[in-house]
Structure formats: structure tokens, C-alpha cells
Amino acid sequence: MPRLGLIFGDQLNADHAVLGELDRDRDHVLIGELSDEVGYVWHHVKKITLMFSAMRHHAADLERSGWTVHYRYFEDSIESFTELVRLHCDRHDIDEIVVARPGEWRVWEQVNTWESDLGISVTILPDTRFLCTVDDFEHWARDRRQLRMEYFYRRMRRATGYLMDGDQPAGGTWNHDRDNRKPWRGDPPAAQPMHFRPDDVTDEVLDLVGQKVDGFGALDNFDLPVSREQARRTLAHFVRTGLPNFGDFQDAMSDDEDYLFHSRLSLCLNLGLLSPTEVCDAAEKAWRDGNAPLNAVEGLIRQIIGWREFVRGIYWREMPDYGELNALGNEQPLPDWYWSGQTRMRCLARTIEATRKNAYAHHIQRLMVTGNFALLLGVVPKAICDWYLAVYADAFDWVELPNTLGMVMHADGGLLGSKPYAASGKYIQRMSDYCKSCPYQVSETVGEDACPFNALYWGFLMRHEQDFKANPRMKMMYRNLERMDNARRRAIARRAEWIRANVAYL
């Protein structure tokens, strides 16, 4: 009797643990395009196109390698992974179901019912898209009073050997974040990511999604990498053209450029089209060969073996209750214009416009523009988490939820980060040129033309004074607040509350 290996749509890695467990000549590989996966949030249509095309390309690669692949298309109207597996087992005499640990809790819950519901043995293997297993993270985290990414990152540097000179960090410093905060003023020229013309497979998916899927955003000009070969070309292109300036300008934003020196490699990593080791290997080689500076390479490697692995560990350690946290007691709904981009605030309009167009925005646009505004406004965490999960092509629950609920919204009470990432409009002015084209005045805090970020920022500090005044990393903020006289504080509070009540009209 054959065994059944199920490949989830975000686990398209060549070293998939399931493939190592199965017999190529006897066992079945199953992949399916499922309506539940399309519809559990209002996904960006380019995200659905990317996934379906990548899945179809991966299935074709497996078939060329001699695997027996059973592929179920969206038109088959199969809803869930459970239904997909049940239908296959009903039609074939399956001895055992083999999967790698799924990336999302809701899928994990399904998998854990199969053995009892289907009466077939289920084997769950590690997810080889990651360098740190769930058990290894738990071992590291178990006896720690606070979980901080920086210390986890140093452990991962030592474990992997990336950017190490013996037991010490190359260059004498673990973290070069202070060197990665330059604004971009047009020089050097922005490095565009590699673009791909859709092939016949992708064209078929584009027709399908355009006709059958009700989703967010624009489908035209689809140019994302959908195969391992294209992902490897994307990596090589970024290392050559973007990485040399990525460090200096990784926090910069521009009114005229959607990508600057960013890579879109997160799409490939989170689908398994690239492994974390091959990205880090390529980046470190560029530094050792003298083709990229240390601050750029360290910044990229920190995002991959630091943040990416850390948030995944937090996710599996804290779920399922983590998704319901709301430590600041937020009650505001998400503004409707987060979906349309129709706001006069230039930074938000521009970031949402790029998101609608590209299914992408880089980490500072997410953290300090759309995220910062939601934090200051007091949006219900689940609402903004669902938005991020829907609109970005690289967003999956394991990475999106901790980053949004924890880092952006501080809704986990400081589990992920030691302070909220709250900032006024001055931060956006310093790191971008958005303010030059905005009708609101970033130099003003009260009044109809004042930048809404400013009053919301001070209003946030006043509203949560008891929560954060004793936080060592926020003492300077509260010292500045204490310098304000009562009349000024009242005026700002009134402006902040007016904005919160009338946010739909900004």
C-alpha cells in the first residue's frame, strides 16, 4: 500500500522532509488549490496567483523528477486540507499520511484530527524551511524571564557560523542597525528587483484568478518569481544590484520608488522556493568577496536567522491564545481607506497604493506607516492583523501575527518587543520625502492642517501613560510630554480624539 505525502502550498522547498521520507516509486504526493485557503481572509489577487502558479510549477518539477503527483485544481471545489486528504484516501488504499509541520495553527488543528477521523496513521515531520526547530526554540526560551530577539540572534549566529570570526562577530559588533538608518535622496539610483514575464502556466492562473477569485488589489503587471529557477535568479540579481546599498537605506522610504534596495526575497523564502541558508550564504560570500559592506549583509542575515526564526518560535510557543491578545484595550475599527488608499495623508496613501499594486511594502512602511498609524489610532489588533495577512504576498500567519500583533501593535504586552514602535510624523519626514507632497503640515500638531500622526502620537502617550511611563526605553518621550503645559496637552488631546472620531475623513 502506498503512503500519501501532502505538500502544503507554502512548503515548496526542494529539501522537503516529506520527500525524504517517501518512496519515489511507490508513494503518492498530493497538492491542492483549496477554496478555504483562498477565502479565509480577503487575499491580494497577486498573492493567490503567486501561490497557485508556484504550486503548479513545483508539481511539474516533482513529476519530472519521477514522483507520482496528484494535483487538485481550484475548479475541483475542494474546501479544506481535510477534505482533500479524505477524498484521496477514499479513492486509494493509503497506508500512512506523511506531512511536514504546517506553518499555521488553523492547519495544524486540522492535521491533528486526521488520525482519529480518517483511521489512518499520520506522521508529522519537521518543517525544513527553518534553521531552528520548534523544540529548539522552546529549549532556548523555557527558563528566560524575557524573550528578546537580539540574544536569540546571537545564538543563531554562533550556531550557523554566519559572519563569525571564531566565537566573536565579524567586525566586532553583533548588530549594525545604527548604520542602517539613512534617508534616501535619490543617490545612488534605486535598484529595481528582478521582474518576470508570466509563462503559460502563470497566464492560466491569471485567467483563473481574474475570473473566479474575489480578492484585494490589482492583478495586472504580475511579475513575481514563481519557480525555484526564478527565485535563484532573483537572489543573484539582488546580491549584485541591491545588497551593496541595502544596509544604508533599508529603513528609507520614497514617494517615487516602491522598492529602493529591497529584494522581495521574503516571497521566495516563505514559499520555500529559496532556503534561508542559500540566501545567507550568498550574502556572506558577497561580503567576503568585497562586493557588499558588512552593515548590509549583517542587516539581511539578521532579518532571516534572527527575526524570521524568532517570530516563528514565538508563534508556536504562544498559540492559539496569542491571536486574541489586546493588551492595550484597543477598540477602534480599521479605517475603510486601508483597503482603498483614499486618504489625503500622503505616506499612508502612497504605501497602500503600492500595496494594492504590488502585494508588497517593505518592513518600515509596514511598521512605521500603516502599523504606526494603527497603533496610535488604537485599532483592534485582530482587524489590522487580518489586513496584513490579506494584502501582502509574503504574509502567512506564523510570520504575520507576531510581527503585527506583537511588534506593530504591542498587543502582547511586551512579549515580543520591549516598547511600542510609536512615532510622530517627524520620523516619517526624516526617513522619506512623503511629507513634501502631503496637504498636512508635519511641523504642526493641532489645527485642521496639522499632521494627524503628531496629535495621535502625543495622545497615545497620554492615553497609556500608566502603561509606559516607567519603561526605560520611553523615558525621553515622557520627559518631553512632561514639559508641555496643561493647555497644550488639552489642545493635543482634543485634536487626537477628533481624529479618532473622524478618521474616515482624513
N, C-alpha and C positions, 0 to 999 in steps of 0.2 A: 504493500500500500504506500502511495506517495505521501510525503509531508507537504504542507502548504506554507509557503513563506509570503507574508503580507508586507508589501513595501508601502509605507505611508508617503503621501505626496510631498512632504518636506524632508524626506530622507533618501535623496537620490545620489548618495555617495557611492563611489566605486568600491570602497572597502567595507560596505555594509555588512554588519555582523551576521545577518540572516543568510547572505550568500555564502559566507564561510562555513555555515552550519549545514547547508543543504547539499544534496547530491544533484549535480547538474543534469545527469542522465535520467533521473527518476522523478524528482520532486517538481512541484509547481510554484511559480511566482505569480502573485496576484497584485494588480494595481487597479485602482478605480477612481473615476471622477464622480464625486458624490454631491447630491443636492444639499445635504446638511452642511458640508464644508463650504459651499458657495454662499449659503444664506444665513449662517449663524450671526454674522454682522453684515452691514451693507458694504461689502468689499469693493475696493477700487477695481474697475474692469481690467486694468492692466495687471493687477496682481493675479486675478483669475486666469488671464491669458498667459502670463508668465508660468504659473504653476502647471496648467494643463499642457502647454507646449513642452515644458521641461519634462513632465511625466511621460509624454509620448516619445520624446527623443530618448529618454532613458530606457523605456521599454524596448525601443528599436535597438539600442546598443546591447541590451541584455539578450535579445533574440539573436543578434549577430554573433554573440559570444556562446551560443548554444543552449541558452536557457529556454525552458517552456514557459512562456509568459501568457497569462490570461488577463486581458485588459478589458475593463468595462468602461464604456464611454458615457458621457453625461446624458446622452439621449436614452440610455437604458433606464433612467429614472430610479436609480438606486439611491436611497436616502443616506444611510449610515454605514460605518465600517462593520457594525454587527450584521446588518442585512447583507452586505457584500460577502462577508465570510460565510454566513449561513447559506446563502444561495449556492456558493461554490461547493460547500461541503455536502449539500443536498444532491448535487449533480455528480460528485466524485467521491470515491471511497478514500477519505483523508485520515491518515493515521495520527497526525500531530499538526498543530498550528504553531508556527515559529514567527515571532516578531521581535524587533528591537524596541526598547522602551520608547513609547511615543513622546512627542515634545510637549503635549498639552494635557492638563489634568482631565478635561472632559473626555478625551480619547482614552486616557489611562483608565477611567472608570468603566468605559465600555469593555476594554480588553479584559479587565478583571472579572467580568461576568461570563466570559465565553466558556470557560471550562465547565462550569455548572450548567449553563443554559444550553450549550451545544453538545455536552457529553464527550468532548474531545480534549485531549491533553494539550495545554498551551505552555510554550517555553518563551520566556521574555529575556532577551539578551541586552547587553549594554548598547547605548547609542554611541557609535564610534565617530560621530561628528564632533565630539568634545574630548578635551585632554584630561579633564578632571571628572571622575565618576561621581554620581550622587552619593555613594557611600564614602568616597574620599573626602568630599566636601563636608559631609556630616562629621567625619572624624576630626577634621580641622576645626569645625565650628563648635563642637559639642561643649567644651569647657570654657569658651570665651564669653566674657561679660558683654563685649560689643563686637559686632562683626563689621570690620572695615576693609574695604576693597584693597587699600594700599598694602596691608600686611599679607592678605591673600595673594596679591600680585607678586610680592617679593618671593613668597613661597613658590609660585609658579615659575618665576624667572629661574630660581635655583633648580627646580625640578626639570625644566626643559633645557636649561643652559643658554637660553637666548640672551644676547647682549651681556654676557658674563665674562669677567676676567678672573678665573678661579672662583672664589666664593664671593667676589665683590662685583658690583655693577660696572660695566664698561663706562669709562668717563668719570667714575667716582660718584655718580648720582643715580638714584633709582628712578626718579620721576622728573621729566623735563617740562612739565606742564607750564611752568612760568615762562618758558621760552616759546610757547605756542599760542600767544595771545595778540599777535599783531593784527591791526586792521589792514584791509587791502584797499589800495587807492589806484588800482589799475596797472601797477607794475610789480612783479613781472606779469606778462599776459596770462590769463586763466588757461588752465589745461583741461580740455574737454574730455569726458570719459569716452571710451570706445562705443560706437553705435553699430548696430547690426540690422541689416535689411531682413525682413521676415522671409523665411523659406516656405516651401509648400505646406509643411506641417503647421507652421505658425499661422499662415494665411487661413488654413482650415479652422484653426482655433479662433482666430479673429472673427471670422464669419459666424461661428457658433456663439461666441460671447456677445457679439453685436446683436444677434437675433434672439438669444434665449436667456441672457442674464441681465437682471435689473441691478445695476451697480453704480457706484460713485465714480466721478471723474470722466476723463476723456480717453477714448480708445485710439484715436488717430496718432500717427507717427510712432507706433510701437517700435522700440529699438533695443530691447533688453536682451542680455545673453540667456539662451535657453538650453544650452548643451554644455557638457564638460569642455569640449574643444573651445567654444566661445568664451567660457569662463576663464580658461587658461590664457587666452588672448587678452581678455580684459585685465587680468592680473599683470601680464607682461607690459601692457600699454601703460597702466597706472605707475608701475615701478619706474618706467622710463620717463614719463611725462609729468605725472602728478606728485609722486613721492618726494622729489627734491625740495618742493616748496610746501608740502602738506603740513609739516610741523609749524612753520612760522604762521601760516594763515588758516589753520584748521578751525579756529573759532570765528573767523571773519565771515561777514555776510555782505552781499552786493545786490543792489537794485537791478543790475544788468546781467548778472550771471547766476545761473541756477546751481552750478556745481563747484566753481572755483577750482580747487585742487583735490576735491573728494573723488572717490573711486566707484561707488556703487558696489563694492565687493561684498557688502553685507547681504545683498540679494543672493549671491552665489554661495556664501558661507552658510546661510540659514536654510538653503535648499539642499545643501550637500554637494553642490557642483564643484566647490573647492573645499579643501580641508584647511583647518587652522594652521597646520604645520607647513603646508606648501606656501601659504601666504607669508607667514613669519620667516620661513627660510629665504624666500625671495627678497623680502625687505632687509633682512640682516645681511644677505650677500651684497645687496646694493650699498650698504654702509661700509662693509669691509673692503669692497672694491673701490671705495671713494666716490660712488655715484649718488649718494644721498647722505645728508647730515644726520648726526645721532639724534637730535631732537625730533626729527620727522619719523625716523624708524622706531624710536622708543615710543612715541605717541601712538603709532599704529599698532605696535605689538601690545602695548598696554590695553588698547581697546579690545584686542582679540583674546589674549590669555588672561587679562585682568578683568575688565568689565563684563565681557561676554560670558566667561565661565562663572564669574561671581554671581551675576543676576540669575543665571540658570540654577546655581546652587541654592540661592535664596528662595527661588520659586518652588523647588521641590521640597525644601525644608519647611516652608510655611503654608503651602496649600493644604486643604482648599479654603481655609478661613481667610487667607491673605487677601483674596479678591474682594472681600466685603468690608475691609477696614476703611474708616473715615475718621482718623484721629482728631482732625480739626473741626469736625462737625459741620462740614460744608453742606449747603442747601441750594445753591444757585444752579439752575439748569444751564446746559451748554448753549451758548448763543447759536441761533439758526445759521448765522453767517459763517460759522466754522465749516459748513458744508458748501456754501455758495461763494465765499470770499468777498461778499458785498459789504465791506466796511470801509470807511474813509481812513482808518489807521493804516498807513502805508506798509509798515512792517508786517502786519497781520494779513492784509490783502495780498501782498506780494508772496508771502510764504504759502498761503492757502492756494493762490493761483498756481504756483509751481507744484504744489502737492496734487492739485486736480489734474494738472498736465502730465506730470512725471511719475506719480505714485512714489515720490521721493522728496525728502528735505533732509539737510544734514543735521547733525546732533545739536548744534547750537540754535538753529532755527526751531527745532522741536523743544529744546529745553528752555531757551530764554526768550522766545517769541510766543508761539502758541501755548507752550507749557506755562511759562511765567504769567501770562495773562490769565489763564485758567486758575492758577494758584492764587493770584492776587484777587481775582473776582470771587473766589470761593465756590468753584464749580464742584458738584457732586463727583467724587472720584470715578465711580463706575462710568459716568457719562463721557468723561474725557478719555478714560482707558478704552472704551469701546470705539471712540473716534480714532484714536491712534491705531488700534488693531485693524480697523476697516481701511484706512486711507493709504497706508504705506505698504509697498510690495515686500519689504523685508520684515514685516511685523507678524510675529507669532506669539502666542500667549506667554510662553516661557520667558521671552526676552522683553516683550512689550509691557507686561503687567508690572514687574518690579521697577522697570525704568520709569514708567508713568506714575503708578500709584506711590512708589517709594521715593524716587529721585525727583520727579517733577512736582508731585502734589504733597509730599511729606505726610501722606495719609496713613503710613505705618508707624507714625510716632517716633521716627528716627532710627528704625531698624536698619535701613539701607544707607542713609546719609545722616551726617551729624547736624546738618542745618538745612532749612528750606532754601532753595535757589530762587530767592526773591530779589528783584532788582527793579529800579525805576527806569524811565526812558533814557536816562543818561548812559546806561550800559549799552543799549541798542544804538544810540548815537555814536558811542566810542567805537563799536565793532562793526558798523555798517554805514552806508550812505542813505538809508531809508528815510531818515528824518528830513533830508533836503527836499523830498517830493511829497511830504505829508502836510495836510492842512492844519494839523495840530502842532502847537509850539512846544518843543521838548524843553525849552527853558522855563516854561510856566507850569504851575501846579494847580492853581484854581482859576476859574473862569471858563467860558464856553470853548475857547480855543486852546486850552491847556491840554498837554499830552495826557490821555487817560491813565497811562502807566504810572504817572507821578503820584496823583492823589490815591490811586489804588494801592501803591506801594506803601505810602505812609499810613493809609487806612488799614492795611494788612498788619503792619507793626502795632498799631494801636489796638486793633481788634484782638490780637494774640499776644499782648504784652505779657500776660501771666505765663504763657507757654514758652516764650523765648527770651525774655529779658535776662535770665541767668545763663543763657547759652554763651560759652566763652567766645564762640566764633561770631556772635551777633552783638557783642558789647559796643562796638563802634557805632552800629546802626542805632542802638537805643540811646547812646550818648548824644547823637545828632538829634534824635527825637526830643530828648530832654531839653535841648537848647531852644526849642520852639516855645513861644509864649502861648497862653491858653487861647487867645483869639485866633492865632494862626492854626492851632490844632483843630479848633472847632470849624474853621472855614474849610480845612482839608477834609475833615470827617464828613462835612455836608456834601462836598464835591464827590467824595468817594461813594457815599450812599446814593447820590443822584445817579452816578454812573452805573452802579449795581442795579438800580431800579429801571434804568433806561438803556441798558447795554444794546438792545436791539437797534437803537437809532444812531449808534456811534459811526 
